Structure formats: structure tokens, C-alpha cells
């Protein structure tokens, strides 16, 4: 069944991919669910050390500008 969840792509080397596949299989998870669990754990650790990250929602106009910035190689990495 297709998901409506956003997609996050990443690049890594073949060894990392093989290892995360082995870990996911050991934990009886898909690679996607294993990565989601690891990401959530990392975010929780970061927020515990620093502070909770507030997530805001962008307007359609802001989403469009963000996409244009990223395509042009100028993503908003600052605050």
C-alpha cells in the first residue's frame, strides 16, 4: 500500500547499506522502519541535550520558495 508520508533520500556507501539491512532484518523491520527508528532516537537525544526543536509549518508560498532555493543550490540552512 502506498504511503502519504514524505520521502527522505540519502546517499551512503555500500557497506553502510549492507549493515543497515542486516540490522533491520535482525530487528524484523524494513530498512525504512529501521532508519525511521534510528532517526527518531537521534532526534530525541539531540533534543535532550539541547532543547526541543519547534517544528513550524510553511505556507504554500514558502514551500514553493523553499523548493526553488533548494533546486538553485541555495537552501536555507541558517536559522
Rosetta blueprint (number, residue, H / E / L):
1 X L
2 X L
3 X L
4 X L
5 X L
6 X L
7 X L
8 X L
9 X L
10 X L
11 X L
12 X L
13 X L
14 X H
15 X H
16 X H
17 X H
18 X H
19 X H
20 X H
21 X H
22 X H
23 X H
24 X H
25 X H
26 X H
27 X L
28 X L
29 X L
30 X L
31 X H
32 X H
33 X H
34 X H
35 X H
36 X H
37 X H
38 X H
39 X H
40 X H
41 X H
42 X H
43 X H
44 X H
45 X H
46 X H
47 X H
48 X H
49 X H
50 X L
51 X L
52 X L
53 X L
54 X L
55 X L
56 X L
57 X L
58 X L
59 X L
60 X H
61 X H
62 X H
63 X H
64 X H
65 X H
66 X H
67 X H
68 X H
69 X H
70 X H
71 X H
72 X L
73 X L
74 X L
75 X L
76 X L
77 X L
78 X L
79 X L
